[in-house]
Amino acid sequence: MGTAQRMLAVKDREIANAREAAEVLDAHLSRMEQEQQDLNATLQFLRNREGYDARLSDFLRDAFDRM
């Protein structure tokens, strides 16, 4: 019975570790989504500065690429 309890405790810890890893991954994905939204907003701002249909100038394109 002791071996079964230890195995159960190990499995419980593995499940807890997997849940914690999932929470960390979700946080990273949320941060990445927010970063993408921010970059899209910045790109839209830069495009509006140049004109809606105009290509970005080399200077603004380089500035955006560095971000």
PQR file of N, CA, C, O and H, with PARSE charges and radii, in Angstrom:
ATOM      1  N   MET A   1       0.823  -1.196   0.000 -0.4000 1.5000
ATOM      2  CA  MET A   1       0.000   0.000   0.000 -0.0000 2.0000
ATOM      3  C   MET A   1       0.870   1.263   0.000  0.5500 1.7000
ATOM      4  O   MET A   1       0.504   2.256  -0.630 -0.5500 1.4000
ATOM      5  N   GLY A   2       1.983   1.242   0.678 -0.4000 1.5000
ATOM      6  CA  GLY A   2       2.866   2.398   0.725 -0.0000 2.0000
ATOM      7  C   GLY A   2       3.407   2.757  -0.646  0.5500 1.7000
ATOM      8  O   GLY A   2       3.527   3.937  -0.978 -0.5500 1.4000
ATOM      9  H   GLY A   2       2.280   0.436   1.190  0.4000 1.0000
ATOM     10  N   THR A   3       3.737   1.745  -1.449 -0.4000 1.5000
ATOM     11  CA  THR A   3       4.249   1.986  -2.794 -0.0000 2.0000
ATOM     12  C   THR A   3       3.182   2.649  -3.648  0.5500 1.7000
ATOM     13  O   THR A   3       3.487   3.570  -4.406 -0.5500 1.4000
ATOM     14  H   THR A   3       3.640   0.787  -1.179  0.4000 1.0000
ATOM     15  N   ALA A   4       1.948   2.203  -3.544 -0.4000 1.5000
ATOM     16  CA  ALA A   4       0.851   2.781  -4.317 -0.0000 2.0000
ATOM     17  C   ALA A   4       0.631   4.238  -3.921  0.5500 1.7000
ATOM     18  O   ALA A   4       0.367   5.085  -4.774 -0.5500 1.4000
ATOM     19  H   ALA A   4       1.700   1.455  -2.929  0.4000 1.0000
ATOM     20  N   GLN A   5       0.740   4.521  -2.643 -0.4000 1.5000
ATOM     21  CA  GLN A   5       0.559   5.900  -2.186 -0.0000 2.0000
ATOM     22  C   GLN A   5       1.685   6.799  -2.696  0.5500 1.7000
ATOM     23  O   GLN A   5       1.444   7.943  -3.082 -0.5500 1.4000
ATOM     24  H   GLN A   5       0.955   3.833  -1.950  0.4000 1.0000
ATOM     25  N   ARG A   6       2.897   6.287  -2.699 -0.4000 1.5000
ATOM     26  CA  ARG A   6       4.013   7.069  -3.225 -0.0000 2.0000
ATOM     27  C   ARG A   6       3.845   7.313  -4.725  0.5500 1.7000
ATOM     28  O   ARG A   6       4.101   8.413  -5.215 -0.5500 1.4000
ATOM     29  H   ARG A   6       3.092   5.357  -2.386  0.4000 1.0000
ATOM     30  N   MET A   7       3.414   6.276  -5.450 -0.4000 1.5000
ATOM     31  CA  MET A   7       3.188   6.438  -6.888 -0.0000 2.0000
ATOM     32  C   MET A   7       2.088   7.468  -7.145  0.5500 1.7000
ATOM     33  O   MET A   7       2.185   8.285  -8.060 -0.5500 1.4000
ATOM     34  H   MET A   7       3.207   5.382  -5.052  0.4000 1.0000
ATOM     35  N   LEU A   8       1.044   7.413  -6.324 -0.4000 1.5000
ATOM     36  CA  LEU A   8      -0.049   8.376  -6.454 -0.0000 2.0000
ATOM     37  C   LEU A   8       0.445   9.794  -6.161  0.5500 1.7000
ATOM     38  O   LEU A   8       0.067  10.741  -6.851 -0.5500 1.4000
ATOM     39  H   LEU A   8       0.965   6.749  -5.581  0.4000 1.0000
ATOM     40  N   ALA A   9       1.280   9.937  -5.148 -0.4000 1.5000
ATOM     41  CA  ALA A   9       1.835  11.250  -4.807 -0.0000 2.0000
ATOM     42  C   ALA A   9       2.704  11.773  -5.955  0.5500 1.7000
ATOM     43  O   ALA A   9       2.673  12.965  -6.262 -0.5500 1.4000
ATOM     44  H   ALA A   9       1.588   9.168  -4.588  0.4000 1.0000
ATOM     45  N   VAL A  10       3.469  10.895  -6.581 -0.4000 1.5000
ATOM     46  CA  VAL A  10       4.310  11.297  -7.721 -0.0000 2.0000
ATOM     47  C   VAL A  10       3.430  11.752  -8.873  0.5500 1.7000
ATOM     48  O   VAL A  10       3.699  12.777  -9.498 -0.5500 1.4000
ATOM     49  H   VAL A  10       3.494   9.927  -6.331  0.4000 1.0000
ATOM     50  N   LYS A  11       2.388  10.996  -9.152 -0.4000 1.5000
ATOM     51  CA  LYS A  11       1.479  11.360 -10.246 -0.0000 2.0000
ATOM     52  C   LYS A  11       0.779  12.684  -9.951  0.5500 1.7000
ATOM     53  O   LYS A  11       0.604  13.513 -10.844 -0.5500 1.4000
ATOM     54  H   LYS A  11       2.169  10.163  -8.644  0.4000 1.0000
ATOM     55  N   ASP A  12       0.380  12.877  -8.693 -0.4000 1.5000
ATOM     56  CA  ASP A  12      -0.248  14.144  -8.323 -0.0000 2.0000
ATOM     57  C   ASP A  12       0.707  15.314  -8.544  0.5500 1.7000
ATOM     58  O   ASP A  12       0.299  16.374  -9.018 -0.5500 1.4000
ATOM     59  H   ASP A  12       0.522  12.203  -7.968  0.4000 1.0000
ATOM     60  N   ARG A  13       1.975  15.118  -8.200 -0.4000 1.5000
ATOM     61  CA  ARG A  13       2.969  16.171  -8.394 -0.0000 2.0000
ATOM     62  C   ARG A  13       3.200  16.423  -9.883  0.5500 1.7000
ATOM     63  O   ARG A  13       3.370  17.571 -10.295 -0.5500 1.4000
ATOM     64  H   ARG A  13       2.307  14.257  -7.815  0.4000 1.0000
ATOM     65  N   GLU A  14       3.208  15.371 -10.688 -0.4000 1.5000
ATOM     66  CA  GLU A  14       3.355  15.538 -12.141 -0.0000 2.0000
ATOM     67  C   GLU A  14       2.193  16.338 -12.715  0.5500 1.7000
ATOM     68  O   GLU A  14       2.384  17.190 -13.583 -0.5500 1.4000
ATOM     69  H   GLU A  14       3.069  14.438 -10.354  0.4000 1.0000
ATOM     70  N   ILE A  15       1.001  16.061 -12.231 -0.4000 1.5000
ATOM     71  CA  ILE A  15      -0.178  16.799 -12.689 -0.0000 2.0000
ATOM     72  C   ILE A  15      -0.059  18.267 -12.280  0.5500 1.7000
ATOM     73  O   ILE A  15      -0.350  19.162 -13.073 -0.5500 1.4000
ATOM     74  H   ILE A  15       0.846  15.368 -11.527  0.4000 1.0000
ATOM     75  N   ALA A  16       0.367  18.508 -11.049 -0.4000 1.5000
ATOM     76  CA  ALA A  16       0.541  19.888 -10.584 -0.0000 2.0000
ATOM     77  C   ALA A  16       1.598  20.609 -11.415  0.5500 1.7000
ATOM     78  O   ALA A  16       1.423  21.774 -11.770 -0.5500 1.4000
ATOM     79  H   ALA A  16       0.604  17.781 -10.405  0.4000 1.0000
ATOM     80  N   ASN A  17       2.683  19.923 -11.723 -0.4000 1.5000
ATOM     81  CA  ASN A  17       3.739  20.513 -12.554 -0.0000 2.0000
ATOM     82  C   ASN A  17       3.217  20.838 -13.954  0.5500 1.7000
ATOM     83  O   ASN A  17       3.536  21.889 -14.511 -0.5500 1.4000
ATOM     84  H   ASN A  17       2.825  18.976 -11.435  0.4000 1.0000
ATOM     85  N   ALA A  18       2.425  19.945 -14.512 -0.4000 1.5000
ATOM     86  CA  ALA A  18       1.864  20.166 -15.849 -0.0000 2.0000
ATOM     87  C   ALA A  18       0.912  21.361 -15.835  0.5500 1.7000
ATOM     88  O   ALA A  18       0.900  22.154 -16.776 -0.5500 1.4000
ATOM     89  H   ALA A  18       2.166  19.091 -14.060  0.4000 1.0000
ATOM     90  N   ARG A  19       0.125  21.492 -14.786 -0.4000 1.5000
ATOM     91  CA  ARG A  19      -0.788  22.640 -14.680 -0.0000 2.0000
ATOM     92  C   ARG A  19       0.001  23.945 -14.560  0.5500 1.7000
ATOM     93  O   ARG A  19      -0.344  24.949 -15.183 -0.5500 1.4000
ATOM     94  H   ARG A  19       0.134  20.847 -14.022  0.4000 1.0000
ATOM     95  N   GLU A  20       1.049  23.916 -13.760 -0.4000 1.5000
ATOM     96  CA  GLU A  20       1.877  25.102 -13.597 -0.0000 2.0000
ATOM     97  C   GLU A  20       2.542  25.484 -14.922  0.5500 1.7000
ATOM     98  O   GLU A  20       2.604  26.662 -15.273 -0.5500 1.4000
ATOM     99  H   GLU A  20       1.329  23.100 -13.254  0.4000 1.0000
ATOM    100  N   ALA A  21       3.033  24.491 -15.647 -0.4000 1.5000
ATOM    101  CA  ALA A  21       3.647  24.744 -16.948 -0.0000 2.0000
ATOM    102  C   ALA A  21       2.621  25.324 -17.921  0.5500 1.7000
ATOM    103  O   ALA A  21       2.947  26.210 -18.710 -0.5500 1.4000
ATOM    104  H   ALA A  21       2.982  23.534 -15.362  0.4000 1.0000
ATOM    105  N   ALA A  22       1.399  24.834 -17.869 -0.4000 1.5000
ATOM    106  CA  ALA A  22       0.344  25.349 -18.741 -0.0000 2.0000
ATOM    107  C   ALA A  22       0.027  26.807 -18.405  0.5500 1.7000
ATOM    108  O   ALA A  22      -0.207  27.613 -19.306 -0.5500 1.4000
ATOM    109  H   ALA A  22       1.134  24.114 -17.228  0.4000 1.0000
ATOM    110  N   GLU A  23       0.018  27.145 -17.122 -0.4000 1.5000
ATOM    111  CA  GLU A  23      -0.232  28.528 -16.719 -0.0000 2.0000
ATOM    112  C   GLU A  23       0.884  29.450 -17.218  0.5500 1.7000
ATOM    113  O   GLU A  23       0.617  30.555 -17.689 -0.5500 1.4000
ATOM    114  H   GLU A  23       0.208  26.490 -16.391  0.4000 1.0000
ATOM    115  N   VAL A  24       2.115  28.997 -17.112 -0.4000 1.5000
ATOM    116  CA  VAL A  24       3.247  29.798 -17.583 -0.0000 2.0000
ATOM    117  C   VAL A  24       3.164  29.979 -19.097  0.5500 1.7000
ATOM    118  O   VAL A  24       3.381  31.077 -19.609 -0.5500 1.4000
ATOM    119  H   VAL A  24       2.331  28.099 -16.729  0.4000 1.0000
ATOM    120  N   LEU A  25       2.849  28.904 -19.803 -0.4000 1.5000
ATOM    121  CA  LEU A  25       2.716  28.980 -21.256 -0.0000 2.0000
ATOM    122  C   LEU A  25       1.594  29.936 -21.642  0.5500 1.7000
ATOM    123  O   LEU A  25       1.761  30.743 -22.556 -0.5500 1.4000
ATOM    124  H   LEU A  25       2.673  28.013 -19.387  0.4000 1.0000
ATOM    125  N   ASP A  26       0.456  29.856 -20.959 -0.4000 1.5000
ATOM    126  CA  ASP A  26      -0.653  30.768 -21.242 -0.0000 2.0000
ATOM    127  C   ASP A  26      -0.244  32.220 -21.021  0.5500 1.7000
ATOM    128  O   ASP A  26      -0.619  33.097 -21.799 -0.5500 1.4000
ATOM    129  H   ASP A  26       0.321  29.199 -20.216  0.4000 1.0000
ATOM    130  N   ALA A  27       0.526  32.476 -19.962 -0.4000 1.5000
ATOM    131  CA  ALA A  27       0.989  33.837 -19.695 -0.0000 2.0000
ATOM    132  C   ALA A  27       1.907  34.321 -20.817  0.5500 1.7000
ATOM    133  O   ALA A  27       1.801  35.467 -21.253 -0.5500 1.4000
ATOM    134  H   ALA A  27       0.830  31.763 -19.330  0.4000 1.0000
ATOM    135  N   HIS A  28       2.800  33.461 -21.281 -0.4000 1.5000
ATOM    136  CA  HIS A  28       3.698  33.827 -22.379 -0.0000 2.0000
ATOM    137  C   HIS A  28       2.910  34.087 -23.659  0.5500 1.7000
ATOM    138  O   HIS A  28       3.184  35.050 -24.375 -0.5500 1.4000
ATOM    139  H   HIS A  28       2.886  32.530 -20.926  0.4000 1.0000
ATOM    140  N   LEU A  29       1.941  33.238 -23.944 -0.4000 1.5000
ATOM    141  CA  LEU A  29       1.134  33.431 -25.147 -0.0000 2.0000
ATOM    142  C   LEU A  29       0.342  34.726 -25.073  0.5500 1.7000
ATOM    143  O   LEU A  29       0.227  35.438 -26.070 -0.5500 1.4000
ATOM    144  H   LEU A  29       1.718  32.456 -23.362  0.4000 1.0000
ATOM    145  N   SER A  30      -0.203  35.037 -23.915 -0.4000 1.5000
ATOM    146  CA  SER A  30      -0.945  36.291 -23.748 -0.0000 2.0000
ATOM    147  C   SER A  30      -0.025  37.488 -23.947  0.5500 1.7000
ATOM    148  O   SER A  30      -0.405  38.469 -24.585 -0.5500 1.4000
ATOM    149  H   SER A  30      -0.110  34.459 -23.105  0.4000 1.0000
ATOM    150  N   ARG A  31       1.185  37.406 -23.402 -0.4000 1.5000
ATOM    151  CA  ARG A  31       2.145  38.497 -23.564 -0.0000 2.0000
ATOM    152  C   ARG A  31       2.517  38.661 -25.032  0.5500 1.7000
ATOM    153  O   ARG A  31       2.617  39.782 -25.531 -0.5500 1.4000
ATOM    154  H   ARG A  31       1.494  36.609 -22.884  0.4000 1.0000
ATOM    155  N   MET A  32       2.721  37.543 -25.720 -0.4000 1.5000
ATOM    156  CA  MET A  32       3.080  37.603 -27.131 -0.0000 2.0000
ATOM    157  C   MET A  32       1.935  38.177 -27.970  0.5500 1.7000
ATOM    158  O   MET A  32       2.179  38.943 -28.902 -0.5500 1.4000
ATOM    159  H   MET A  32       2.640  36.633 -25.314  0.4000 1.0000
ATOM    160  N   GLU A  33       0.697  37.817 -27.650 -0.4000 1.5000
ATOM    161  CA  GLU A  33      -0.449  38.364 -28.371 -0.0000 2.0000
ATOM    162  C   GLU A  33      -0.537  39.870 -28.167  0.5500 1.7000
ATOM    163  O   GLU A  33      -0.800  40.613 -29.112 -0.5500 1.4000
ATOM    164  H   GLU A  33       0.498  37.194 -26.893  0.4000 1.0000
ATOM    165  N   GLN A  34      -0.315  40.326 -26.924 -0.4000 1.5000
ATOM    166  CA  GLN A  34      -0.350  41.757 -26.644 -0.0000 2.0000
ATOM    167  C   GLN A  34       0.772  42.477 -27.383  0.5500 1.7000
ATOM    168  O   GLN A  34       0.571  43.565 -27.923 -0.5500 1.4000
ATOM    169  H   GLN A  34      -0.101  39.723 -26.156  0.4000 1.0000
ATOM    170  N   GLU A  35       1.949  41.865 -27.402 -0.4000 1.5000
ATOM    171  CA  GLU A  35       3.077  42.458 -28.114 -0.0000 2.0000
ATOM    172  C   GLU A  35       2.776  42.568 -29.608  0.5500 1.7000
ATOM    173  O   GLU A  35       3.107  43.571 -30.240 -0.5500 1.4000
ATOM    174  H   GLU A  35       2.112  40.982 -26.963  0.4000 1.0000
ATOM    175  N   GLN A  36       2.153  41.540 -30.166 -0.4000 1.5000
ATOM    176  CA  GLN A  36       1.797  41.573 -31.580 -0.0000 2.0000
ATOM    177  C   GLN A  36       0.783  42.680 -31.851  0.5500 1.7000
ATOM    178  O   GLN A  36       0.888  43.388 -32.852 -0.5500 1.4000
ATOM    179  H   GLN A  36       1.885  40.725 -29.653  0.4000 1.0000
ATOM    180  N   GLN A  37      -0.193  42.831 -30.967 -0.4000 1.5000
ATOM    181  CA  GLN A  37      -1.183  43.902 -31.135 -0.0000 2.0000
ATOM    182  C   GLN A  37      -0.515  45.269 -31.074  0.5500 1.7000
ATOM    183  O   GLN A  37      -0.847  46.164 -31.851 -0.5500 1.4000
ATOM    184  H   GLN A  37      -0.279  42.256 -30.153  0.4000 1.0000
ATOM    185  N   ASP A  38       0.433  45.427 -30.142 -0.4000 1.5000
ATOM    186  CA  ASP A  38       1.156  46.693 -30.032 -0.0000 2.0000
ATOM    187  C   ASP A  38       1.962  46.982 -31.294  0.5500 1.7000
ATOM    188  O   ASP A  38       1.980  48.111 -31.785 -0.5500 1.4000
ATOM    189  H   ASP A  38       0.702  44.700 -29.510  0.4000 1.0000
ATOM    190  N   LEU A  39       2.629  45.952 -31.816 -0.4000 1.5000
ATOM    191  CA  LEU A  39       3.410  46.142 -33.036 -0.0000 2.0000
ATOM    192  C   LEU A  39       2.515  46.443 -34.231  0.5500 1.7000
ATOM    193  O   LEU A  39       2.872  47.254 -35.086 -0.5500 1.4000
ATOM    194  H   LEU A  39       2.615  45.034 -31.417  0.4000 1.0000
ATOM    195  N   ASN A  40       1.363  45.800 -34.295 -0.4000 1.5000
ATOM    196  CA  ASN A  40       0.426  46.090 -35.379 -0.0000 2.0000
ATOM    197  C   ASN A  40      -0.072  47.532 -35.298  0.5500 1.7000
ATOM    198  O   ASN A  40      -0.199  48.212 -36.316 -0.5500 1.4000
ATOM    199  H   ASN A  40       1.074  45.141 -33.601  0.4000 1.0000
ATOM    200  N   ALA A  41      -0.351  47.990 -34.076 -0.4000 1.5000
ATOM    201  CA  ALA A  41      -0.781  49.380 -33.894 -0.0000 2.0000
ATOM    202  C   ALA A  41       0.336  50.344 -34.294  0.5500 1.7000
ATOM    203  O   ALA A  41       0.075  51.378 -34.909 -0.5500 1.4000
ATOM    204  H   ALA A  41      -0.248  47.438 -33.249  0.4000 1.0000
ATOM    205  N   THR A  42       1.559  50.012 -33.951 -0.4000 1.5000
ATOM    206  CA  THR A  42       2.698  50.853 -34.322 -0.0000 2.0000
ATOM    207  C   THR A  42       2.872  50.881 -35.834  0.5500 1.7000
ATOM    208  O   THR A  42       3.111  51.938 -36.419 -0.5500 1.4000
ATOM    209  H   THR A  42       1.771  49.173 -33.451  0.4000 1.0000
ATOM    210  N   LEU A  43       2.752  49.724 -36.458 -0.4000 1.5000
ATOM    211  CA  LEU A  43       2.864  49.662 -37.914 -0.0000 2.0000
ATOM    212  C   LEU A  43       1.769  50.495 -38.569  0.5500 1.7000
ATOM    213  O   LEU A  43       2.029  51.222 -39.528 -0.5500 1.4000
ATOM    214  H   LEU A  43       2.559  48.866 -35.982  0.4000 1.0000
ATOM    215  N   GLN A  44       0.560  50.392 -38.062 -0.4000 1.5000
ATOM    216  CA  GLN A  44      -0.544  51.184 -38.612 -0.0000 2.0000
ATOM    217  C   GLN A  44      -0.269  52.677 -38.437  0.5500 1.7000
ATOM    218  O   GLN A  44      -0.525  53.471 -39.342 -0.5500 1.4000
ATOM    219  H   GLN A  44       0.349  49.801 -37.283  0.4000 1.0000
ATOM    220  N   PHE A  45       0.251  53.051 -37.274 -0.4000 1.5000
ATOM    221  CA  PHE A  45       0.601  54.453 -37.031 -0.0000 2.0000
ATOM    222  C   PHE A  45       1.655  54.926 -38.031  0.5500 1.7000
ATOM    223  O   PHE A  45       1.536  56.005 -38.611 -0.5500 1.4000
ATOM    224  H   PHE A  45       0.458  52.405 -36.539  0.4000 1.0000
ATOM    225  N   LEU A  46       2.684  54.105 -38.222 -0.4000 1.5000
ATOM    226  CA  LEU A  46       3.738  54.478 -39.167 -0.0000 2.0000
ATOM    227  C   LEU A  46       3.207  54.577 -40.590  0.5500 1.7000
ATOM    228  O   LEU A  46       3.592  55.467 -41.349 -0.5500 1.4000
ATOM    229  H   LEU A  46       2.780  53.229 -37.750  0.4000 1.0000
ATOM    230  N   ARG A  47       2.331  53.666 -40.935 -0.4000 1.5000
ATOM    231  CA  ARG A  47       1.749  53.720 -42.286 -0.0000 2.0000
ATOM    232  C   ARG A  47       0.913  54.989 -42.461  0.5500 1.7000
ATOM    233  O   ARG A  47       0.936  55.616 -43.520 -0.5500 1.4000
ATOM    234  H   ARG A  47       2.018  52.943 -40.319  0.4000 1.0000
ATOM    235  N   ASN A  48       0.188  55.353 -41.430 -0.4000 1.5000
ATOM    236  CA  ASN A  48      -0.620  56.559 -41.517 -0.0000 2.0000
ATOM    237  C   ASN A  48       0.254  57.805 -41.615  0.5500 1.7000
ATOM    238  O   ASN A  48      -0.136  58.789 -42.243 -0.5500 1.4000
ATOM    239  H   ASN A  48       0.169  54.844 -40.570  0.4000 1.0000
ATOM    240  N   ARG A  49       1.409  57.766 -41.011 -0.4000 1.5000
ATOM    241  CA  ARG A  49       2.330  58.899 -41.095 -0.0000 2.0000
ATOM    242  C   ARG A  49       2.827  59.067 -42.534  0.5500 1.7000
ATOM    243  O   ARG A  49       3.067  60.185 -42.991 -0.5500 1.4000
ATOM    244  H   ARG A  49       1.726  56.966 -40.501  0.4000 1.0000
ATOM    245  N   GLU A  50       2.976  57.965 -43.227 -0.4000 1.5000
ATOM    246  CA  GLU A  50       3.496  57.992 -44.593 -0.0000 2.0000
ATOM    247  C   GLU A  50       2.383  58.201 -45.626  0.5500 1.7000
ATOM    248  O   GLU A  50       2.647  58.612 -46.756 -0.5500 1.4000
ATOM    249  H   GLU A  50       2.781  57.057 -42.857  0.4000 1.0000
ATOM    250  N   GLY A  51       1.182  57.925 -45.242 -0.4000 1.5000
ATOM    251  CA  GLY A  51       0.070  57.915 -46.189 -0.0000 2.0000
ATOM    252  C   GLY A  51      -0.454  56.491 -46.262  0.5500 1.7000
ATOM    253  O   GLY A  51       0.323  55.539 -46.189 -0.5500 1.4000
ATOM    254  H   GLY A  51       0.967  57.591 -44.324  0.4000 1.0000
ATOM    255  N   TYR A  52      -1.746  56.337 -46.403 -0.4000 1.5000
ATOM    256  CA  TYR A  52      -2.359  55.014 -46.268 -0.0000 2.0000
ATOM    257  C   TYR A  52      -1.804  54.001 -47.256  0.5500 1.7000
ATOM    258  O   TYR A  52      -1.491  52.874 -46.872 -0.5500 1.4000
ATOM    259  H   TYR A  52      -2.377  57.111 -46.462  0.4000 1.0000
ATOM    260  N   ASP A  53      -1.677  54.381 -48.516 -0.4000 1.5000
ATOM    261  CA  ASP A  53      -1.239  53.430 -49.539 -0.0000 2.0000
ATOM    262  C   ASP A  53       0.254  53.499 -49.832  0.5500 1.7000
ATOM    263  O   ASP A  53       0.785  52.663 -50.563 -0.5500 1.4000
ATOM    264  H   ASP A  53      -1.931  55.297 -48.828  0.4000 1.0000
ATOM    265  N   ALA A  54       0.922  54.480 -49.271 -0.4000 1.5000
ATOM    266  CA  ALA A  54       2.349  54.638 -49.564 -0.0000 2.0000
ATOM    267  C   ALA A  54       3.164  53.596 -48.798  0.5500 1.7000
ATOM    268  O   ALA A  54       2.812  53.192 -47.690 -0.5500 1.4000
ATOM    269  H   ALA A  54       0.490  55.159 -48.677  0.4000 1.0000
ATOM    270  N   ARG A  55       4.250  53.180 -49.416 -0.4000 1.5000
ATOM    271  CA  ARG A  55       5.162  52.274 -48.715 -0.0000 2.0000
ATOM    272  C   ARG A  55       5.893  53.060 -47.655  0.5500 1.7000
ATOM    273  O   ARG A  55       6.061  54.274 -47.769 -0.5500 1.4000
ATOM    274  H   ARG A  55       4.536  53.508 -50.317  0.4000 1.0000
ATOM    275  N   LEU A  56       6.327  52.363 -46.625 -0.4000 1.5000
ATOM    276  CA  LEU A  56       7.109  53.025 -45.592 -0.0000 2.0000
ATOM    277  C   LEU A  56       8.442  53.496 -46.169  0.5500 1.7000
ATOM    278  O   LEU A  56       9.042  52.831 -47.014 -0.5500 1.4000
ATOM    279  H   LEU A  56       6.191  51.377 -46.533  0.4000 1.0000
ATOM    280  N   SER A  57       8.884  54.641 -45.700 -0.4000 1.5000
ATOM    281  CA  SER A  57      10.204  55.103 -46.111 -0.0000 2.0000
ATOM    282  C   SER A  57      11.244  54.147 -45.523  0.5500 1.7000
ATOM    283  O   SER A  57      10.963  53.403 -44.583 -0.5500 1.4000
ATOM    284  H   SER A  57       8.397  55.181 -45.014  0.4000 1.0000
ATOM    285  N   ASP A  58      12.429  54.183 -46.086 -0.4000 1.5000
ATOM    286  CA  ASP A  58      13.498  53.320 -45.566 -0.0000 2.0000
ATOM    287  C   ASP A  58      13.742  53.596 -44.096  0.5500 1.7000
ATOM    288  O   ASP A  58      13.966  52.668 -43.319 -0.5500 1.4000
ATOM    289  H   ASP A  58      12.658  54.787 -46.849  0.4000 1.0000
ATOM    290  N   PHE A  59      13.703  54.865 -43.703 -0.4000 1.5000
ATOM    291  CA  PHE A  59      13.950  55.229 -42.312 -0.0000 2.0000
ATOM    292  C   PHE A  59      12.895  54.623 -41.390  0.5500 1.7000
ATOM    293  O   PHE A  59      13.234  54.009 -40.379 -0.5500 1.4000
ATOM    294  H   PHE A  59      13.521  55.619 -44.334  0.4000 1.0000
ATOM    295  N   LEU A  60      11.621  54.792 -41.732 -0.4000 1.5000
ATOM    296  CA  LEU A  60      10.554  54.263 -40.877 -0.0000 2.0000
ATOM    297  C   LEU A  60      10.528  52.735 -40.905  0.5500 1.7000
ATOM    298  O   LEU A  60      10.239  52.110 -39.885 -0.5500 1.4000
ATOM    299  H   LEU A  60      11.345  55.291 -42.553  0.4000 1.0000
ATOM    300  N   ARG A  61      10.822  52.127 -42.040 -0.4000 1.5000
ATOM    301  CA  ARG A  61      10.852  50.670 -42.117 -0.0000 2.0000
ATOM    302  C   ARG A  61      11.976  50.132 -41.226  0.5500 1.7000
ATOM    303  O   ARG A  61      11.788  49.151 -40.507 -0.5500 1.4000
ATOM    304  H   ARG A  61      11.057  52.634 -42.869  0.4000 1.0000
ATOM    305  N   ASP A  62      13.135  50.773 -41.277 -0.4000 1.5000
ATOM    306  CA  ASP A  62      14.247  50.348 -40.406 -0.0000 2.0000
ATOM    307  C   ASP A  62      13.898  50.546 -38.934  0.5500 1.7000
ATOM    308  O   ASP A  62      14.224  49.709 -38.093 -0.5500 1.4000
ATOM    309  H   ASP A  62      13.288  51.570 -41.861  0.4000 1.0000
ATOM    310  N   ALA A  63      13.233  51.658 -38.630 -0.4000 1.5000
ATOM    311  CA  ALA A  63      12.835  51.907 -37.234 -0.0000 2.0000
ATOM    312  C   ALA A  63      11.863  50.830 -36.764  0.5500 1.7000
ATOM    313  O   ALA A  63      11.981  50.326 -35.647 -0.5500 1.4000
ATOM    314  H   ALA A  63      12.968  52.339 -39.313  0.4000 1.0000
ATOM    315  N   PHE A  64      10.907  50.479 -37.613 -0.4000 1.5000
ATOM    316  CA  PHE A  64       9.955  49.439 -37.225 -0.0000 2.0000
ATOM    317  C   PHE A  64      10.631  48.093 -37.078  0.5500 1.7000
ATOM    318  O   PHE A  64      10.323  47.343 -36.152 -0.5500 1.4000
ATOM    319  H   PHE A  64      10.811  50.888 -38.521  0.4000 1.0000
ATOM    320  N   ASP A  65      11.549  47.776 -37.979 -0.4000 1.5000
ATOM    321  CA  ASP A  65      12.259  46.487 -37.897 -0.0000 2.0000
ATOM    322  C   ASP A  65      13.063  46.374 -36.611  0.5500 1.7000
ATOM    323  O   ASP A  65      13.194  45.281 -36.061 -0.5500 1.4000
ATOM    324  H   ASP A  65      11.799  48.385 -38.731  0.4000 1.0000
ATOM    325  N   ARG A  66      13.603  47.487 -36.122 -0.4000 1.5000
ATOM    326  CA  ARG A  66      14.385  47.456 -34.875 -0.0000 2.0000
ATOM    327  C   ARG A  66      13.488  47.224 -33.668  0.5500 1.7000
ATOM    328  O   ARG A  66      13.952  46.751 -32.630 -0.5500 1.4000
ATOM    329  H   ARG A  66      13.497  48.375 -36.568  0.4000 1.0000
ATOM    330  N   MET A  67      12.215  47.550 -33.795 -0.4000 1.5000
ATOM    331  CA  MET A  67      11.293  47.362 -32.677 -0.0000 2.0000
ATOM    332  C   MET A  67      10.964  45.898 -32.582  0.5500 1.7000
ATOM    333  O   MET A  67      10.199  45.493 -31.707 -0.5500 1.4000
ATOM    334  H   MET A  67      11.838  47.934 -34.638  0.4000 1.0000
TER
END
